[in-house]
Amino acid sequence: MDVVTFGETMVLFTPESTGLMRYAHTFSRKFAGSETNFAIGLARLGHRVGWISRVGDDELGKALLSFVRGEGIDTSCVRFDPEAPTGVFFKELRNASDINVYYYRKGSAASRMTSADLDEAYLSRARFLFVSGITPALSENCREMTLDAIRMAKAKGLTIVFDPNLRRKLWSEEQARETLLTIASQADIILPGVSEGAFLFGESDPHKLGQLFLDAGAKLVVLKLGKAGAHYFTPDENRLMPGFHVERVVDPVGAGDGFAAGFVSGLLDGLPIADAVVRANAVGAMVTMVNGDIEGLPERSDVKRFIEATGEDVLR
């Protein structure tokens, strides 16, 4: 495989109508989770990805697993948990600029994952391990599992890619800061947003943040700047890669996962860092134009057309 990741994916219910969810009567059912958003994004770009998790031994869990497998993700290390349910969340679209997410995940099957769910031989088959900051926030056993997965992967020579993916609702600020900084110190590549950098270091200047993450132990930092693009930093160089203009943002949720998939795809294809960031910016922008976390994730030919259609010499 090219990449292995792990974490919780849940059932997503979205009202068919906009406005306050209390007035909604019909909902669409989808599936979403940062790690599988990322995995599906990579699979659509032609890469081989494995996902480790638990789902409830219930109808929603079975539907979820069938969906993820149908997107081309290897799910041989996903287990059914007969004692806990599959997590659920709702996305409330009040208007184009006001989106709320409500989680019902406490005590879910995925929150009961432990290091016993990890298979060292399975990890060793990959080139990259993708780690999200959401998983260690689910429970203490998930935190321990995350750190053990990193240790196993490093011992096998995998490149560790870390997206902090800060979720303040899941844990205390003290726990989040301590754990995310610990993971950052062990990661090879970090993909933070400016707000996450400000949370971790109390600093929002992109140049200072890039250096702070490098000082923490990373070899490569790609700082996400929203519509402005992304700024990458290595010990030897740094460069801002402009974003792509989107006429109308339909749903920004999942754009960061698409960005991560585009960037790792570029690295897997052997692109220079700058070109990998361009691909990441393109995928992230494309995700925002479609309602849903994974519905807007493009295939390789779509990304090529999107970049060429801008008329920008971003790849030169």
N, C-alpha and C positions, 0 to 999 in steps of 0.2 A: 504493500500500500504506500501511498504518498504521505498521507496524514492520518493520525488518530486523534480523536477528541472524546470528551466525556462530559456529561452534565444532564440536566433535566430538560425535557421537552414536555409541553403541556397542551391540553386542548384549549383552543381559543374560540370564544364566542363573541361575535361582533353584531350589534344591532343592525337590522336592515335600514333603519331610519337614523338620521342625525339628530342631535339634541340630547337632552338629559336621558340617561338610560332608564330612569324610572317609568318613562312613557313608552318604552320599546316593548313590542309584543312578539316580534319575530327576530330570530338571530341566525346568522350563518355560522357553521362550524368549520374551523380550520385547525391546524396544528402549528405550533411555533415554540421555539426555544433558541437561545443565542447560538448554542453549539451546533444544533442541527440546521439552523439557518445558514451558518458558515459552511457546514459540511455539504449541504445541498447546493450552495453557491459554487463550491469547488467541483462537485460532481457535474454540474451543468457546464463547467468550463473544461471538462474532460479529464478530471483527476480521480484517483481512487481513494476513498475515505472510509474509515471505520469509526463507529460510534459505540461508546460504552455507557450503559445506563441501566436503570430499572424503571419499569412501568407497572401499574396495577394489573392484577390478573382479572381484568374487567373488560367490558365491551369497548370502552373508550381507549384503554391501553392496547387492546388488540387492533383497533382501527388505527391508532397512532403508529404502532410498529409496522403495520402493513403499508401505511403511507410512506414512512421514512425509507423502508426497504424498496418501495416502488420508485423512489427517486434515485436509486442506484447506490445507496449507502450500505456498507456491510454492517449488519446488526447481529452478528453471531455472538457478540459479548453483551447483548442486552438480555436482562433477566425479567421474568414475571414475578412480582411479589404478591403472594396471595393474602397478605395481612395488611396491605395499605393501598389506598386508591391512587389512580392517576391524577396528577394535578390539573387544575382548571384555572383559566383566567379570562377576564372580559376586557374588551377594548371599547371605550366610550368615545365616539366621535362627536363632540359637541359642535365643533365647526372646524374649518380647515386648519386653524392655528391653535385649537384647544382639544387635545387628545388625552384622555385619562385611562390608566390601566389599573385594574383591580385583580389582585391575586388571591386564589384559594388553593394554597399549596402546602400549608402547614401539615406535617405528618404524612406527606405524600410518599409514594414508593421511592422516588428518586432521592428524597431527603434521607432515606435509610441506606443509601450506598455506603460501602466501606471499602477498605483497601483489599478485602477479599474478592471484590468485583474486578480487580485488576489482574490481567494476565501478562506477565513479563514477556513471554514469548510472542504474544500478540503485539505488544508495543514495539518489540525489536524489529518487526517487519516493516515499520514505517520510517520515513525520513524526518518528519516533523511531528511534534506533539503540540496541539493547540489547547491552551488553557484559558478559561474565562474566569473572571473574578466573581461570577455569580455562584458557581458550584461550591466554593468553600464557605459561602454565606448561608447555605441551606441548613447546615447542622455541624456539630463538632466532628462527627465521624466523616462528613464530606470534606471538611477542612483537612483532616489527617490524610484522607484518601488523595486529595489534590497534591499535598506535599510529597506523599509516597510515589505518586505517578511521576512527578518531576524528577525525583531521585532515580527511579527506575529508568526513565527515558535518558537522563544524562549519562547514566552508567552504560547505556547501550549506544551512546553517541548521537542521539536524536537532537535536532535543533528545537529549542523550546520557544514557542511564540505565545505571548501573553497579551490578552486584551483585558484591561482592568474591569471594564463593564460594571462600574460602581452602581449598586442597588442599595440606597440608604434605608429602605423600608425593611430590609432583611436582617440587619444587625446594627450594633452600636457603632458610632463613629470611631471609637477607640479600637474596637475589634477589627473593623474594616481597614483602618489605616495600618495597623500593625501587620495584618495578614497580607494585604496587597503589597506593602513594601517588602515583606519577606519573599513573596513570589517574584516581585520585580528584580530582586537581587540575584535570583537564580535563572532568570530568563535570558535568552540570547537576543530576542527581538521583542520590543514592547510597542503596542499600538494604542496609546492613550489619547483621550480628548483633553482639551485645555482645562475643562472643568474638573476632570479627574486629577490632572496634574496639580491644580490649585488645591484640591482636597488633600492630596498626599504631601505636598511641599509648601503650601501657603504662598505659591507663586503662580502668576498667570502670564508672564512674559514668555513667548514661545522659545526664544533663544536660551533663556535661563532654564526653562523646563527641560529642553533637550539635553543640556549639559548635566542637569541634576539626575536625569534618568541614566545617562551614560555613567556618571559617577557612582550610581547605585549598583552598576554591574552589567548593564546591557551593552551589547556590541552594536546594535542598531535600534534607533528610536524613530518611529513615524508618528508625528503629532498631528492628529486630525483637527482641522480648522473649519469644519462645516463647509458652507458654500465657497469659502475662500480657497479650499483645497487642502493640502497637507504639506508639512515641512519635515523632511527627514534629516537625521543627524547620525553621523558615525564619528569615531575619534578623529578622522581625517578631513571630513567635509560635511557641509550641510547645505540644503537647497529647498526652496519653496516651489512646489509644483501646483499651479493654479487648478481650481476646481472647474467643473463644467456647469454652464448656466442651465437652469431648469425653469421653464416658463411657469409651470404650476406644480407645486408640491402637493401631492394627494395624500401621502402617508409617510412620514419620516421614520417610523418605527422599522427597524431592521436594516437601516442604511449602514450602520457601523459594522454589522455582520457581513453585509455585502462588500464593504470596503476591505475587511480582513480577508475575505475569500479572494477578491481580485488581487490583493497584494501577494498573498501566499502563492496564488496561481502564477503570478509573474516570476516569483523566485523559483518555483518548480520548473518553469520553462527556461530558466537561465537568463532572464532579462536583467539588464542593469537596474540598479535600485530605482533610478529616476523613472524608467519606463514601467517598472512594477507599480510605482505610486500612481502613475497616470492611469494604469488599468484599474487600480483600486478606486481612484476618484470617479472613473467612468461607471463602474459597477455600483458604487454607492449612490451616485446621482440617478441611475436608472431605477434603482429600488424605490426611490421616493416618488416616482411617477405612477405607481400602481398601489392600490389598496391591498394590504396584507404584508406579512413579514417575508414570505418566500415567493409570492406570486410574481414579483417584479425581477427576480434574480435571472439574469440573462444567460444565454448560451454564448459560446466563443464568437460565432459569426455576428451575433447581435452587438457585442461589445465593439468589434471591429467597425461595423457600420456606424455605430453611435459616435465613436471617436472621429472617424473620417468625416461624418456629417457636420461636425463643428467647424471644420475648415481651419482648425488651429494646428500649428506646427509643433504640437506638444511632444511628439515622439522623436523629433530630429535631434 
